[in-house]
Amino acid sequence: MNLSPSSNGGPVASDPAAWTMSSRPAATSAPPIELRNLNRWFGTTHAVDDVTFTVGVGEVFGYIGPNGAGKTTSMRILATLDEPSSGDAFVDGFSVVEDPDRVRSRLGFMPDYYGTYQNVNVWEYLDFFARAYGLRGTVRKRALDFVMDFTGLDDLARKPIDGLSKGMKQRLCLGRTMIHDPSVMVLDEPAAGLDPRARIELREMITRLAELGKAVLISSHILTELAEVCDRVGIIELGRLVAVGTVEEISSRVEQRIAVQVRLLGEVGPLVAWLQQQPEIEEVSAAEAHVRFVQSSERERSAEHLADTLAGMIGAGFRVTEFSTKSKSLEDVFLHVTQGRVQ
């Protein structure tokens, strides 16, 4: 089901015959999400400082930073809940400043905290939001059926929402966010307070949303979760975007140091001594049959230098059974590019 603005600015169903939430082309050739030189001041505090990035169709973009970095403010502006001091944000090419109604029909926003209502069950809650988005008749029924099935809430349809577990409430909030089939999903700390199983299930649902063609912008303090689900990340600190790209891209830009682990047949002491004599080899250590070290290298020649090191070991007579590098985690990259400053 695609949504388009009605004559009074609200969303209406443009295809009442079917509601499938299947992959579909964007309404325009513009990226689903674009922040362009976005700024937001609160008095003397520059909460969002000239932030620019885009998110493509079917992409999951992780937005990370310390508390007070400007993540939620950026997301609230994108969701038309706040206005920028300067710059702009766009959803499917529509400005949050100039066309907020069109933006709202194309965007689903899941805040880090949301209100519930007394004496309302799961189905009634979702039905209320479906009606608020202008869904009628068969379209609304199909939307409810799809969302209940997608979030796994079918068996809880008649359960009062104030009796749901934290994980089920998060599923319900995700269902509310997607009930009008938005092309863009903005999720602010969706995994906060969830147990491990609920986090895994939420991650699987986010992956499925991307497969359906949604552009997903997600913030979280659980960096291991983001690393597993995100195609790219943006790291923000003191309101400024300090890095954008895949974890591998950011890591290669900020530091050319590669952690290596070697496993040997025989004593490790001679290899430790040999490595300590080699240029660009640092932090050599040994544990049982393993030797670990860090090799500094120009990014363009890192693979060549690693190959030379391995060839040198074998040429020196060391019987190498394992030679592996350790990729930097999202936590490693985050700690390297941020300084822990707050405002």
Secondary structure, 3 states (H helix, E strand, C coil): CCEEECCCCCEEECCCCCCCCCCCCCCCCCCCEEEEEEEEEECCEEEEEEEEEEECCCCEEEEECCCCCCHHHHHHHHCCCCCCCEEEEEECCEECCCCHHHHHHHEEEECCCCCCCCCCEHHHHHHHHHHHCCCCHHHHHHHHHHHHHHHCCHHHCCCEHHHCCHHHHHHHHHHHHHCCCCCEEEEECCCCCCCHHHHHHHHHHHHHHHHCCCEEEEECCCHHHHHHHCCEEEEEECCEEEEEECHHHHHHHHCCEEEEEEEEECCCHHHHHHHHCCCCEEEEEEECCEEEEEEECCHHHHHHHHHHHHHHHHHCCCEEEEEEEECCCHHHHHHHHCCCCCC
